[in-house]
Amino acid sequence: MTEPLTQSPAAPAPATDDEPPPPARRRVRAALRHLPHRLRSLPPWSPLAAGVLVGGMLGAGYGLVATPQYTATSYVVAVPADASDPASALGFAQAYGRVATQLAVLGDAQMWAHVPVATLERSVRTATSPDAPMVSVTATSADPEEAADMANAVARALTRHAADSADDTHVELRQFARATEPTEASSASAPVTGLVGASAGGLLGGLALLVRPRRSARQPGHAAAAVPGPASAADVRGQL
């Protein structure tokens, strides 16, 4: 008896490089080949317009995503004692403005502000005036109530430290104006950040417009105009 012969299914032929690419791939390749020509056909001011558009979108997006910040300011004034020189109050106000953000003052202020010292160091700034013996304590926070509490707490701690050394300095600090809870954010809004981003993008687009290579004055398909050469002296004498 003979066994029947069976044929195994033919294996698929391996793909070769000669096969045409899919239609989508052909369209992508064609678009990439024509991309330099399309870029050259854009108007000269296209980098400037693209910079303004992209910068404005990025700036407005940042303004919408960023957390709004609130700022509150408290003021203290240096008052001289009866037997001291009134001009000395201005100098001590400058000195107290520098020590207001030191650890000795912030360590006492954290008890009333209910925030860590690191938060006070990061969020509180002071400023003094060269003409008036006054110190401004400004605090910034994402919570408006917390911003006012931090500013008032640092101002209170500063006046207590000044009172402890009033017998030696003959100058004391008094609360001039308490910080109130802000009603509006001090950080820039989305329209403002959008304008800033558009300005920055326009500046970069203008720089790109300046450094881009200029197009040749000779266009393809147009022959250059022939310029006559200078006539020799003999030809000129023959025409006279």
C-alpha positions as CSV (number, residue, x, y, z in Angstrom):
1,M,0.0,0.0,0.0
2,T,1.2,3.5,-0.8
3,E,0.6,6.4,1.5
4,P,-1.2,9.4,0.0
5,L,1.0,12.4,-0.6
6,T,-0.1,15.6,1.2
7,Q,1.0,19.0,0.2
8,S,1.7,21.6,2.9
9,P,0.3,25.1,2.3
10,A,2.7,27.4,0.6
11,A,4.4,29.9,2.8
12,P,3.7,33.5,2.0
13,A,6.3,35.1,-0.1
14,P,8.5,37.5,1.9
15,A,7.9,41.2,1.4
16,T,10.4,42.8,-0.9
17,D,11.4,46.4,-1.2
18,D,9.9,46.6,-4.7
19,E,6.4,46.5,-3.4
20,P,4.7,50.0,-3.5
21,P,4.1,51.7,-0.2
22,P,0.6,52.1,1.2
23,P,-1.3,55.2,-0.1
24,A,-1.0,57.0,3.3
25,R,2.7,56.6,3.3
26,R,2.9,57.9,-0.3
27,R,0.9,60.9,0.6
28,V,3.2,61.6,3.6
29,R,6.3,61.3,1.4
30,A,4.8,63.6,-1.2
31,A,3.9,66.2,1.4
32,L,7.5,66.1,2.9
33,R,9.0,66.5,-0.6
34,H,6.8,69.6,-1.3
35,L,7.3,71.0,2.2
36,P,10.4,73.1,1.4
37,H,8.7,74.6,-1.6
38,R,5.6,75.5,0.4
39,L,7.7,77.1,3.1
40,R,9.5,79.2,0.5
41,S,6.2,80.3,-0.9
42,L,5.0,81.7,2.4
43,P,4.9,85.5,2.7
44,P,8.0,87.1,4.2
45,W,6.2,88.2,7.4
46,S,5.0,84.7,8.2
47,P,7.6,84.1,11.0
48,L,6.5,87.3,12.7
49,A,2.8,86.3,12.6
50,A,3.6,82.8,13.8
51,G,5.6,84.1,16.7
52,V,2.8,86.4,17.8
53,L,0.2,83.7,17.6
54,V,2.2,81.0,19.4
55,G,3.5,83.4,22.0
56,G,0.0,84.7,22.7
57,M,-1.4,81.2,23.1
58,L,1.3,80.1,25.4
59,G,1.1,83.2,27.6
60,A,-2.7,83.0,27.9
61,G,-2.5,79.3,28.7
62,Y,0.0,80.0,31.5
63,G,-2.3,82.7,32.9
64,L,-5.2,80.3,33.0
65,V,-3.2,77.4,34.6
66,A,-1.1,79.4,37.2
67,T,-2.5,79.8,40.7
68,P,-3.5,83.4,41.5
69,Q,-1.5,85.1,44.2
70,Y,-2.7,87.6,46.7
71,T,-0.7,90.4,48.4
72,A,-1.3,92.1,51.7
73,T,0.8,94.9,53.3
74,S,1.1,96.1,56.9
75,Y,2.9,99.3,57.9
76,V,4.8,100.2,61.1
77,V,6.3,103.5,61.9
78,A,9.4,104.4,64.1
79,V,8.6,106.9,66.8
80,P,11.5,108.6,68.7
81,A,11.4,109.0,72.5
82,D,11.1,112.4,74.2
83,A,14.9,112.8,74.8
84,S,16.1,111.4,71.5
85,D,16.8,113.0,68.1
86,P,13.9,112.8,65.7
87,A,16.3,112.2,62.9
88,S,17.5,108.9,64.5
89,A,14.0,107.4,63.9
90,L,14.7,107.3,60.2
91,G,18.0,105.4,60.7
92,F,16.4,102.9,63.0
93,A,13.5,102.4,60.6
94,Q,16.0,101.3,57.9
95,A,17.7,98.9,60.4
96,Y,14.4,97.4,61.5
97,G,13.4,96.9,57.9
98,R,16.5,94.7,57.4
99,V,16.0,92.6,60.5
100,A,12.2,92.0,59.9
101,T,12.9,88.9,57.8
102,Q,15.5,87.5,60.1
103,L,14.9,84.2,61.9
104,A,14.5,85.9,65.3
105,V,11.5,87.9,64.2
106,L,10.0,85.2,62.0
107,G,10.2,82.7,64.8
108,D,7.9,84.8,66.9
109,A,5.6,85.6,63.9
110,Q,4.9,82.0,63.1
111,M,2.8,81.7,66.3
112,W,0.3,84.3,65.1
113,A,0.5,83.5,61.4
114,H,0.1,79.7,61.9
115,V,2.5,78.9,59.1
116,P,6.1,77.5,59.2
117,V,9.1,79.8,59.3
118,A,10.1,78.6,55.8
119,T,6.8,79.9,54.4
120,L,7.4,83.3,56.0
121,E,10.9,83.4,54.6
122,R,9.6,82.7,51.2
123,S,6.5,84.9,51.2
124,V,7.3,88.0,53.3
125,R,9.3,91.0,52.0
126,T,10.0,94.4,53.7
127,A,10.7,97.8,52.3
128,T,11.7,101.2,53.8
129,S,11.5,104.7,52.6
130,P,14.5,107.1,52.5
131,D,12.3,110.0,53.5
132,A,9.9,108.6,56.1
133,P,10.6,106.4,59.2
134,M,8.2,103.7,58.0
135,V,8.6,100.0,57.3
136,S,6.2,98.1,55.0
137,V,5.7,94.4,55.5
138,T,4.3,92.6,52.4
139,A,3.2,89.0,52.3
140,T,2.1,87.0,49.3
141,S,0.0,83.8,49.3
142,A,-2.5,81.9,47.3
143,D,-5.0,82.4,50.2
144,P,-5.9,86.1,50.7
145,E,-6.6,85.6,54.4
146,E,-3.3,83.9,55.0
147,A,-1.5,86.8,53.2
148,A,-3.0,89.3,55.6
149,D,-2.3,87.1,58.6
150,M,1.4,86.7,57.7
151,A,1.9,90.5,57.1
152,N,0.2,91.4,60.4
153,A,2.1,88.7,62.3
154,V,5.5,89.8,61.1
155,A,4.7,93.5,61.9
156,R,3.5,92.5,65.4
157,A,6.7,90.5,66.0
158,L,8.8,93.4,64.8
159,T,7.2,95.9,67.1
160,R,7.7,93.6,70.1
161,H,11.4,93.2,69.3
162,A,11.7,97.0,69.0
163,A,10.0,97.4,72.3
164,D,12.5,95.1,74.0
165,S,15.4,97.4,73.0
166,A,13.6,100.7,73.3
167,D,15.5,101.7,76.4
168,D,18.8,101.5,74.5
169,T,17.7,102.9,71.1
170,H,15.2,105.4,72.4
171,V,13.0,104.5,69.4
172,E,9.9,102.3,69.3
173,L,7.9,100.9,66.5
174,R,4.1,101.4,66.4
175,Q,1.5,99.8,64.2
176,F,0.6,102.4,61.5
177,A,-1.8,100.4,59.3
178,R,-2.9,96.8,59.6
179,A,-3.0,94.5,56.5
180,T,-6.5,93.8,55.2
181,E,-7.6,90.8,53.3
182,P,-7.1,91.5,49.5
183,T,-10.1,91.2,47.3
184,E,-8.2,90.9,44.0
185,A,-5.3,88.9,42.9
186,S,-1.9,90.6,42.5
187,S,-0.7,88.2,39.9
188,A,-1.1,88.8,36.2
189,S,-4.4,87.7,34.6
190,A,-4.7,85.6,31.4
191,P,-5.1,88.6,29.1
192,V,-2.0,90.2,30.5
193,T,0.1,87.1,30.2
194,G,-1.3,86.6,26.7
195,L,-0.1,90.1,25.7
196,V,3.3,89.5,27.2
197,G,3.6,86.1,25.4
198,A,2.5,87.7,22.1
199,S,5.1,90.5,22.5
200,A,7.8,88.0,23.3
201,G,6.8,85.8,20.4
202,G,6.7,88.8,18.0
203,L,10.2,89.7,19.1
204,L,11.5,86.2,18.4
205,G,9.6,86.2,15.1
206,G,11.1,89.5,14.1
207,L,14.6,88.2,14.9
208,A,14.0,85.1,12.8
209,L,12.8,87.4,10.0
210,L,16.0,89.4,10.2
211,V,18.4,86.4,10.1
212,R,16.5,84.3,7.5
213,P,18.3,84.1,4.1
214,R,16.9,86.6,1.6
215,R,15.5,85.4,-1.6
216,S,17.5,85.9,-4.8
217,A,16.3,88.7,-6.9
218,R,16.6,86.5,-10.1
219,Q,13.5,84.4,-10.4
220,P,13.5,81.1,-12.3
221,G,12.3,81.4,-15.8
222,H,13.3,85.0,-16.2
223,A,16.6,85.8,-18.0
224,A,18.8,88.5,-16.6
225,A,18.7,91.8,-18.4
226,A,21.7,92.3,-20.7
227,V,23.8,95.3,-19.7
228,P,25.7,96.9,-22.6
229,G,29.5,97.0,-22.2
230,P,31.5,100.2,-22.3
231,A,32.2,101.5,-25.8
232,S,35.8,101.9,-26.8
233,A,37.3,105.2,-27.8
234,A,37.8,104.1,-31.4
235,D,34.1,103.4,-31.8
236,V,33.2,106.7,-30.3
237,R,35.5,108.6,-32.8
238,G,34.0,106.6,-35.7
239,Q,30.5,107.7,-34.8
240,L,31.4,111.4,-34.6
